[in-house]
Amino acid sequence: MRCIILSALAVSGTVFGADRLSTSEKGSLLIFSDIAGNLDGPVVPLGGSGGYMVISNDYPADVRLQSYVVNNLACEAYDMAFSLTANQTAVFYGDDLSAPFGDCDSLSVYVWAVNSDNAQIRWNHLSGYSENGNATAAAALVGDTGDTVGVAGTINMDGVEYASAYAGMTVNFQADFGGMAIELLDKDFADKTADPATTKIVAEIWNMDEVKFSGTSRCVTCFESADLSSWSDSAVNFFRGAVLGSDFGKARLFSEANGSCGDTSAEHAFHVQSAQVPEDMGIVGTGSSSATLTYNLESEPDEAGKVHKSFGLLRK
């Protein structure tokens, strides 16, 4: 299921304003969500059926970038390191990005600026977009351009080191129509044996008569895209008009730890997108909290079966 990025990101917290993730500002970390993979190759001009991501360095000096490409359906990732020269723009195509996975329909790419030791640095001059719209940017909030941020190998989107995620979001929807894609933002790229993030997404829903309904929820591991009509069972899925009692409604989403979603279920920051149509469901974020990315400071050594591409160190 293809998705249109709206960049609402969530869990709990209390940081506000410019310290939150943004699709309208530059940053030191970019998130490209739900890029299409395994289609028929590059589409020129951009805007056809193929997936792609475009990234640029809006600064008069070169910058090294570390990134991880995530197979959203299998919760697998590989690292890709590359550089951008002063004021350079580069494009990557979904069919190339998905090649190491062999079969992948949905990709996300996390990209951040690093120094020669591969430690994350402040470089609030990165921007980009994919077939789904602008990338989500996290600005570094400490130091000057080129300074390291926090502990090398750990990126905290907490409103202190990097811009934070939202604490929740409001979704305006039409009953029985459209869908949502949800991506959990906590990623442990350093430990390939770590369990992927899992949570329960809970929806509190109001109909057009201001009547509140509870009980609608969905377990999510890593990433999931689903029609609104498939949430919960029919008796408590208040995204459905038959039980909502009106044609339109409003939902407030939040994450909670719940054993019904597995032993590793916990609260996690999450990214919500409108799936398919309508492209804009009126998804807006509220409040702030944190998400953490961890990664190895050195790329893996070359081994048999690893894949290399001309645009970077593309390793599974």
C-alpha positions in Angstrom: 0.0 0.0 0.0 1.5 3.3 -1.1 1.6 6.2 1.3 1.7 9.9 1.2 3.9 11.4 3.9 2.4 13.9 6.3 5.0 13.7 9.0 3.0 13.4 12.2 5.3 11.7 14.7 4.3 10.7 18.2 4.7 9.4 21.7 4.7 11.4 25.0 6.6 14.5 26.3 6.6 18.2 26.8 8.9 20.0 24.3 7.3 22.5 21.9 7.9 24.8 18.9 11.0 24.8 16.7 12.5 21.8 18.6 10.2 19.3 16.8 10.5 17.4 13.6 9.6 19.3 10.5 8.8 19.0 6.8 9.4 22.7 6.1 12.9 23.2 7.7 16.4 21.9 7.0 18.1 19.5 9.4 21.1 17.4 10.3 18.9 14.2 10.0 16.4 13.4 7.3 13.8 10.6 7.3 12.4 9.5 3.9 9.4 7.2 4.6 7.7 4.6 2.5 9.7 4.9 -0.8 8.5 2.5 -3.4 10.9 -0.3 -4.3 11.0 -3.1 -6.9 9.2 -1.3 -9.6 10.3 -0.9 -13.2 13.4 1.2 -12.6 14.1 5.0 -12.6 11.4 7.3 -13.9 12.5 10.4 -15.7 11.2 13.0 -15.2 10.6 12.3 -11.5 7.0 11.9 -10.6 6.1 8.7 -12.4 5.4 5.3 -10.8 8.9 4.6 -9.6 10.1 5.4 -6.1 13.0 7.8 -5.5 14.6 10.2 -3.0 16.3 13.5 -3.6 18.7 15.0 -1.1 20.7 18.2 -1.1 23.4 20.0 0.8 22.7 23.7 1.1 26.1 24.7 2.4 29.4 25.8 0.7 31.4 22.8 2.1 31.4 19.1 1.6 29.6 16.8 4.1 29.8 13.0 4.7 26.5 11.2 5.3 25.6 8.0 7.0 22.4 6.3 6.2 20.4 3.2 6.7 17.9 1.8 4.3 15.0 -0.1 5.9 12.9 -2.8 4.4 9.6 -1.8 6.1 7.9 -5.2 5.6 10.7 -7.3 7.0 12.2 -4.8 9.5 15.7 -5.4 8.0 18.2 -2.7 7.2 21.6 -2.1 5.5 24.0 0.8 5.8 24.9 3.2 3.0 27.5 5.9 3.3 28.1 8.7 0.8 29.2 12.3 0.5 27.7 15.5 -0.9 29.9 18.3 -2.1 29.1 21.9 -1.5 25.6 22.7 -2.7 25.2 19.3 -4.4 21.9 17.6 -5.0 21.7 13.8 -5.5 19.0 11.3 -6.4 18.6 7.7 -5.5 16.0 5.4 -7.1 13.8 2.9 -5.3 14.8 0.0 -7.5 18.4 0.5 -6.7 17.8 1.0 -3.0 15.7 -2.2 -2.8 18.2 -4.4 -4.7 20.0 -5.8 -1.6 16.7 -7.0 -0.2 15.7 -8.8 -3.4 12.0 -8.3 -2.8 10.8 -5.1 -1.2 7.8 -2.9 -1.9 8.3 -0.3 0.9 11.5 1.4 2.0 12.4 4.1 4.5 15.8 5.8 4.6 17.4 7.5 7.6 20.2 9.9 6.7 22.4 12.0 8.9 25.6 14.1 8.8 28.8 12.6 10.2 32.5 13.5 10.6 35.5 11.5 9.5 35.1 9.2 12.6 31.5 8.6 11.5 30.2 10.4 14.6 27.0 12.4 14.1 27.5 16.2 13.7 25.4 19.3 13.5 24.8 20.1 9.8 21.4 21.9 9.6 21.7 22.3 5.8 20.2 19.0 4.6 16.8 18.8 2.8 15.1 16.5 0.4 12.0 14.8 -0.9 10.6 11.6 -2.3 7.6 10.6 -4.4 5.6 11.1 -1.1 6.6 14.7 -0.4 9.2 16.5 1.7 11.5 14.5 3.9 11.1 14.9 7.6 14.0 16.8 9.1 15.4 16.8 12.6 17.6 19.8 13.3 20.6 19.4 15.6 20.1 21.8 18.6 23.6 22.0 20.1 26.9 23.2 18.9 27.9 24.9 15.7 28.1 23.5 12.1 30.4 20.5 12.1 30.4 19.9 15.9 29.6 16.5 17.2 26.2 16.0 18.8 25.8 13.9 21.9 27.4 10.4 22.2 28.8 9.1 18.9 26.6 6.3 17.6 23.4 7.4 19.5 21.1 9.9 18.0 18.5 11.3 20.4 15.5 13.0 18.9 14.5 14.4 22.3 14.3 18.2 21.8 17.7 18.6 23.5 20.2 17.1 21.0 18.0 16.8 18.0 14.5 17.9 17.3 11.9 15.7 19.0 8.9 13.7 17.8 5.3 14.6 18.6 3.5 13.2 21.6 0.3 12.4 19.7 -1.7 13.4 16.7 -5.2 14.3 15.7 -6.6 12.6 12.5 -9.6 13.9 10.7 -11.1 11.2 8.6 -14.1 10.1 6.5 -15.7 6.9 7.7 -15.0 3.7 5.7 -12.5 5.5 3.5 -8.7 5.8 3.2 -6.1 4.4 5.5 -3.0 5.1 7.6 0.6 3.9 7.5 2.4 3.9 10.8 6.2 3.7 11.2 7.9 3.3 14.6 10.9 5.6 14.9 13.1 3.8 17.5 15.7 2.0 15.4 18.6 -0.1 16.7 20.9 -0.3 13.6 23.8 -1.4 15.7 22.3 -4.7 16.8 20.8 -6.8 14.0 19.6 -9.3 16.6 17.5 -6.8 18.5 13.8 -7.2 18.5 12.1 -4.6 16.3 10.0 -1.9 18.0 6.4 -3.0 18.8 3.6 -1.0 20.3 -0.2 -0.7 20.5 -1.6 2.3 18.7 -4.8 3.4 20.5 -7.4 5.7 18.9 -9.9 7.8 20.8 -12.6 8.7 18.3 -15.4 11.3 18.2 -18.2 11.5 15.7 -19.8 14.7 14.2 -22.2 14.8 17.2 -19.2 15.1 19.6 -19.9 11.6 21.0 -16.6 9.9 22.1 -15.8 6.2 21.4 -13.0 4.1 22.8 -11.7 0.6 22.1 -10.3 1.0 18.6 -6.6 0.0 18.4 -4.0 -1.8 16.4 -0.7 -3.6 17.1 2.2 -2.3 15.0 5.7 -3.7 14.7 8.2 -1.6 12.8 5.8 -0.5 10.1 2.3 -1.2 9.0 -0.1 0.3 6.4 -3.8 -0.6 6.6 -7.2 0.6 5.6 -9.2 2.3 8.4 -11.9 -0.3 8.0 -9.5 -3.1 9.0 -8.7 -1.7 12.4 -9.8 -3.8 15.4 -13.0 -5.9 14.9 -16.2 -4.6 13.5 -17.8 -4.1 17.0 -15.2 -1.6 18.2 -13.8 -0.2 14.9 -15.2 3.3 15.1 -13.5 4.3 11.9 -16.5 2.5 10.3 -19.6 4.6 9.7 -22.0 1.9 10.9 -20.7 2.2 14.4 -19.4 5.8 14.3 -22.9 7.1 13.5 -21.7 9.9 11.1 -19.9 10.3 7.8 -16.8 12.0 9.3 -14.9 11.9 12.6 -11.8 12.8 14.5 -9.3 10.5 16.2 -6.6 11.1 18.7 -3.8 8.5 18.4 -1.2 7.5 21.0 1.2 4.7 21.7 1.0 2.3 24.7 2.7 -0.8 26.0 0.3 -3.7 25.9 0.9 -7.4 26.3 -1.7 -8.2 23.7 0.9 -7.0 21.1 3.7 -9.2 22.5 6.2 -9.4 25.3 8.3 -6.6 23.8 5.5 -4.1 23.4 6.4 -0.6 24.7 5.6 3.0 24.1 7.4 4.2 20.9 7.5 7.4 18.9 5.7 6.8 15.6 5.2 8.4 12.2 1.7 8.6 10.7 1.0 8.9 7.0 -2.2 9.0 5.0 -2.3 5.8 2.9 -3.5 6.0 -0.7 -6.4 8.5 -0.8 -7.3 11.0 0.5 -3.7 12.3 0.3 -4.3 14.7 3.3 -6.4 13.4 6.1 -5.8 16.4 8.3 -3.1 14.7 10.4 -1.5 17.1 12.9 0.9 16.5 15.7 0.6 17.6 19.3 3.1 17.7 22.2 6.6 16.2 22.0 8.7 13.2 23.0 11.8 11.3 22.0 13.0 8.6 19.6 16.5 7.0 19.5 18.6 5.7 16.6 21.7 3.7 17.4 24.3 2.7 14.8 27.9 1.3 14.4 30.6 3.9 14.0 32.3 1.7 11.4 30.7 0.1 8.4 30.7 -3.7 8.2 33.7 -5.4 6.4 33.2 -6.7 2.9 31.9 -10.3 2.7 30.7 -12.6 0.1 27.2 -11.9 -1.0 27.2 -8.2 0.0 26.0 -5.8 -2.7 27.8 -2.6 -3.8 26.4 0.2 -5.8 28.2 3.0 -7.5 26.5 5.7 -5.4 27.8 4.6 -2.1 28.7 1.8 0.3 25.4 -0.1 -0.2 25.7 -3.2 2.1 23.0 -5.5 3.3 
